[in-house]
Amino acid sequence: MIDSWPAAIFSLGVLLVVGFLIALFAVGMFEMRKAKLDALQADDLRQLVRRFEQLAENTMDAQQRMAADLAELRARTTSIEQILRTVE
């Protein structure tokens, strides 16, 4: 046991320092885990943005192809109308 006040105060001080170091370690581990989760979320968000960009690009390509097909159909329709007018 502790025989004197100075020894008791020293023991209490050591106990407080050890407790502070344990708390500091726990907070550090929590912050490191939080940083890892933030990094994973950022990676997921980047992948989602990449997928959206690819989808937007594919949609734009499809729209351009459809516009070209529609222009071709209009041209064919116009030529068919002209042929029908000449037949009348």
Residue pairs with C-beta under 8 A, 6 or more apart in sequence:
2 8
2 11
